[in-house]
Amino acid sequence: MRARTHRPQAAGAASAVAAALLVAVGAAPAAAESVELPAVRTSLGSDEPCATASTQRVQTEPWALASLGASRALTLSAGAGTTVAVVDTGVSEKAPGLTGRVTALGDAGTDCVGHGTFAAGLIAAAPEAGGAAGPAGLAPRARILAVRGTDERGGVTAQRLADAIREAADEGAAVIYVGGALADGKAVLSAAVAYASEKDALVVAPLAPDALTKDRSGQPVTPEPWYWPAAAPGVLAVTDFGPDGKRPDNAPVVSGADLAAPGDGVVGIGPAGKGHYIGSGASLAAAHVAGAAAQVRARYPELSAAEVSRRLTEAAYPAAPPRLDPYAALSAVLPDSPGTPPRPAAAVVPAAAATGPRNRALVVAAGSAAVVALVAAAAVVIPRGRARGWRAAGS
C-alpha cells in the first residue's frame, strides 16, 4: 500500500460480455469442455428485470483459481474469524456457498443486479459439497458483511459510497471491498477511507470502472487519469488480467495499480440457484485481492491493515504491476523494512571459555603424574637399597 494524493493513471476495464466461451485451464485441448454462461452486470436499466438463477454450470476448476494456486493457499488459511464487507449492489443471503455467513445492513441482503453476490462469491464462497468442480472463494470460512453502496439497480453516488465505507468500518470489518470506481468524489471518498484506516480496516477497490460510459455517438468516453476511492491514500488499488495474462485488446492502458489479479473471463455464483455467471473487470480482480487479504488477516491477526497490504504487495509475483500470489503472501518471510532484502539472522559466536579453571586442571594433572612417578621409583629403589644395606652399587 502506498500513500498517494494525486496518482496519474489511465483507466479502463473489460466490457461485460453477454455470453462467453470458457475453456478449462489445464485440460487437454481435445477434452476441454466449453460452457456458455450469462454475464454478470454492474447495473441495470429501470425497465430491466433483476438477475435470475443461471441454468448453466462449469464442470472444471475455473482458470482464476488455478492461476492463483487457491488450493495450496487454503492449506494455510481459509479466512476463519475475519469479516469482509462487500460494499456493492448487495449480497443475496440465498446465494449458494454463502449460506449462514452473510450479515446484511438494512436491505443489503437482496441483490437485484447480482454483482455484489458475484464478488462476495469470489471472496468467500465455499466449495460445492462432494468436491464438485466450480467457482469458490479464496477465504471460504470468512464472514461477509453486506453493505449496499448503490441503489437497487446499481446506481451510485460518491456520497452513498462513502457512507457505506464508514458503515462497514463501524461494524468492525477487517477488509472492506468496494465494487465501484468513480471519476468524482475525491474529498468525500478520501475522508471515508481515512476513517476506515483509523479503525484498522483495509480498503480494496478497483483501479477503474469495469466498463466506461459512452457518449451520444456510442463511443466510450475518454478515461479519467484516476478514479475514487482507488486513488485515495491507504487503498489497495487493483487492476485485472485474463487467462492469457493480458488485459483485453480493447481496454485502455491502465497504470498506477498496487496489484493485478484475475478479473477477465472470471466464473462465479449468482444471487440464486446453483448455476454460474461470468464477468470481467477490475472490480472482480479486486474481489480476489479482498479474499486473499482475509486469508492473511486470519493467519496473522497481529498485523495492521497497512502491514497486510504490504505483505500482499511485496510477496506478489514480480511484474508491472505485481500479481497477486496468495500462497506467498501467507508464507513469505518479508524484510524488516519495505524495499530492502531480507536480513539474515546474526551469527552467534560462543564466548571464549575462561582460562583459570583450565590452568588449574593442568597443574593438578601434572602434580598427580609426578606423585605417581615418585611412588613407582620408590617401589624399585627402596627394596634394592635394603638388600645392599644401603651401600653404593659396586662396593
N, C-alpha and C positions, 0 to 999 in steps of 0.2 A: 504494500500500500504506500503510495507516495502522496504527500500533501501537494495540492495543486489549486491554483486560483483560476487562472485563465489558461487552459490547456488546449492548444490548437489541435483539432482532429477533424479529418474528413469523416463524413458519416455515410452509412449505407447499410442495407440489410437485404437479405434474400427475400424476394416476394413470396407470399404464401402460395402454395400450389393447390389446385382443386383436387388433384389426384397425382400419385407418383408411383413409379416403379421401384420397388425396394428389392435389392439383391442382397442376400445374406453374406456378411463378411466371413471369410474362412471356408465357405462351402465350395466344392468343386464346381466349375462353370456349368457342367452338364447337369449337376444335381441341384443347383441353386434354385430356390423357389421364389417366384415373383408374386407379389400381392398388391393390388390397387387399393389404397387407403384414402379415406376422406381427409381433407386438410383442416387443421385447427385454425381458427381465425383470432385476430386480436380485437375485433369489434364487429358489430352487426348493424345493419341499417334498421330504421324504425319499423319497416314492414317485413323484415326477415324473421323467420322462425328461430327459436332457440335451438342450440345444438342438441342432437339426439344421440342415442346409442349407435355406435358403428356396428355394422354387420360383418366387417372384415377383420381378420386377425393374422398376425405373422406367426410363423411356426419355428423361427430360428432366433438366435440371440441378435438383437439389434447391433448394428455396427458401432454405435456410440459406446455401448457398454464394453464391447471387445477392445475398442481403441483406448479406453480409459483403464483397462485392467481391473474392472469393477470387482470381479470375483476374488481376485488376490487382495484387494484393499479391504474387502469385507472380513477377511481373517483377522484384521487388526482393529477395525471399528465399524459398527453399524449405526452410529449416531445415538445410541441409547442415552436417555437423560437430557437430551437437548431439545430445544423448541425453535423451529424455523418459522418465522412469519412470512406468509405469502401475500404481498400487497399487490393485488391484481383484480381480476374480474370476479373474484370469489372462488371458493373451493367446495365442490359438491361433497356433502357428507355421505352421499350414497356411492361415491366412486370406489370401484374395486381396488383393493390394495391399500386403501387409506382408512378403512372402516375402524372406528373406535379410536382413531388417533387425530381427529380433526376437532379443534375447538374454534368456533366461529364467533366473531364480534358482530352483533346486530344481525343483519340478513346476509352476511358473507358466507353462510353455509349453503347457499344456492349459487349456481353458475350457469347463466343463460348462454354466455359466449363459449365457455369451455377452455379458455386459455389459462386461467388460474389453476384449474384442475389438472390440466396437462402439465404445467410447470411443477405443481406440487407432486405429481407422479414421478417426474424426473428426479426430484429431490428425495422423496421418501416412500414411494410405492413399494409394498412388499412383493417379493416374487410370488408367482402363482403356485397354489398348492400342487403337490405331486411333482414339482420340478419342471413343469411345462415351460417351454421357451417363450420369451416375450419380454416386453419392457418392464423395467423395475427401477427403483430409485437407488442412489448411491448410499443413502442413510435410511434403510428400511425400518429402523427402530426409533427414529426421531419422531417427535410430535409436530403437527402442523397447526399454526395459528392463522386462521383465515381472516384477513382484514381487507375489506373492499376499498380499493384505491380508484375505482372507476364507478360510473353509473351502471345500471343493469345491463346496458348494451355495449359497454366498453368505452364510452366517452369519458375523457379525463381532463382535469384542470390541474395546474400546479398546486393550488391551494388544497385541493382534495387529496392529492398525492402526499403532500407534506403533512397534512393532518393524519393520514393513515400511517405514515412512518412514525410519527410521535406516539400514536396509539399502540403500535407494535412494541415500541421501546418501553412504554409504561407497563405493558403486560409481561415484561421480562424476557422477551425473545433474545436468544443468543445470536441468531443470524436473522437478518431482515432482507428477504428477496424482494426486489422491486421490478415489476414487469414492464414498466413504462419508461420512455425516454422522450423528454420534451425539449423543444427549442427555446422555451421561455421558462421563467420561474427560478432564475438563479438565486435570488436573495432568499425566497421563502423555502426553497428546497435545500439550500446550503445550511440554513438555520436548522431545519428539521434533521439533517444528517448530523450536524454538530450535537444536537440534543441526544440523538441516539448513541453517538460515540461517548458522550458523557456517562451514559448508562451501560457502557461496555457492550454494545450491540454492533456487530459487523454488518454493514450495509453492502449488498451486492446488487449491481444494476447493469443493464445492457449499455454498451458504448453508444449505440444509436438505435433508432426505431427498426423494427423488423421490415417495414416497407415504408418508403417515402410517399407522401401525398402527391397528387398530380394536379397540374394546373388545368385551366379550362380547355386547353388543346389536347389534354390527355397525356402530356409529358411529365415525368417526375420533376418535382421542384428541385432546385439546387440545394444540396445538403448544407446544413449549418456547420460551422467549424467545431462546435461542441454541443452536447446535449446534457440535460439535467435529469436526475441527480448524479449521473455518472461522473460529470466533471467537477463535482464538489469535493473538497478536501476530505479524505478519510474513506471515500467509497472505493470498493474494488470494482473497477470497470472492466467489462468482459466483451470480447468480440467472438465471432463464430467461424467455424470451418466445416467442410463437408467430408464425405468418405475418402475423397482423393487428397485430403489435406489442404485444399484450397477453398477460397470463397467463390461463390458463383461468378461467372464471367461478367454478368451484367450488374454486379454490385459495385458501388463506388469504393475507391480506396479508403481504408479506414486506418488511422494511426492514433497512437496515444493510449492503447488498451494496456491494462495491467496484466491480463491473462487472456488466452484464447482457449476455447473448449468446443466440443462437438455441438453444432447448432443447425446444420443444414441436412435435411432429409432425416430428421430425428423421429423415432417412433415413440408414442406414449399412450396413456389411457384417456378415455373420455369421461364426461360427467356422469355417465350411467352405463350399465351393461359391461360385457366382457370384451367388446370389440376395441380395436385400436385406431388411433389417428396418426397423422404425420404432420410435421411442421418444420419451419425453417426460420432462422433469425437469431440475432444476438440475445434476445430475451430467453431463448431456450438454452443457449450456451451459458448464460448467467445462472440458470436453474441448476445446471450440472455443478457449477462452481459453488453455489449455495449448499448443495448436498455434500460436497467434499469438505466445505467449511464446518458443517455439522459433524462430520466424522472426526475432524481434527479437534473440535471443541470437546467432543466426548472423550477422546483419548488423552487430551492434555487439558483438563479443566482448569489448571492453574494459569494458563496463558491468557493474556488480554486479547481483545478483539484485534488490536494492531499487531500483536505477535502472531496471531493466527493468520492474518493477511500476509505477513512477512513469510511465514512458513509455506503458505500456498504458492507464493510467487518465487521464492528463492529455491524451492525444491522442484519447481516446474521444469519440464523438458526445455532445454535451451533452444530458443527460436526467436523470431521477431514477429509478434510478441511471444513471450514464453507460453508453453502449452501445459495445460493442467495435467498433473500426474498425481492422482490421489494416493497411491501406494507410497511414493516418495515423500509426499507431504506428511504421511503418518509415520515414516520410519527413518527419514534422513537425519543426520547429525549436522546441524547448522552452525556456522561460525558465530562467535560471540557478538560480533558487530557486523551490521549489514555491509556487504561489498568486500568483505575480507575472507580469505581462505580459512578453512577450519584450522585451529591451532592445536597441535598435538600436546598431550599432557607432558608436563616437565618430568624428565627422568629424575628419580630419587636415588642419590648415592648414599650408601650407609656411612655413618660416621666412623672414623678410624678408631680401632679398639685401643683402650688405654694400655700404655706400656708398663706401668708399675706392676700389675699382677703377673705379667709375663716374665719380667726380670726376676721377681721373687721366686717364681716357679723354677726358673733356670738355676738359681743359686741353690735352692733346696735339692734339685736333682743332682747337681754337681757334688754337693756335700754328701748326699746319700751314696753316690758312686765311690767317693773317697773312703767312706767308712767301710763299705763292702770290700774294697781293695785291701785296706789295712787288716781287716779280720782274716781275709784269705791268706795274706802274707804271714800273719801271726800263727795261723794253723800249721804252716810249714816250718817256720823258723824255730819256734819255741820247743817242739819235741826234739829237733836235732840238737839244739843248744843244750838241753838237759842231758841228752845221751853223751855228749862230749865233755860234760862238766863245765860247759861254757868256755872251753878252750878254743883258740882260734884254729881254723882249718889248717891241717898240715903240720901241727905241732905235736 
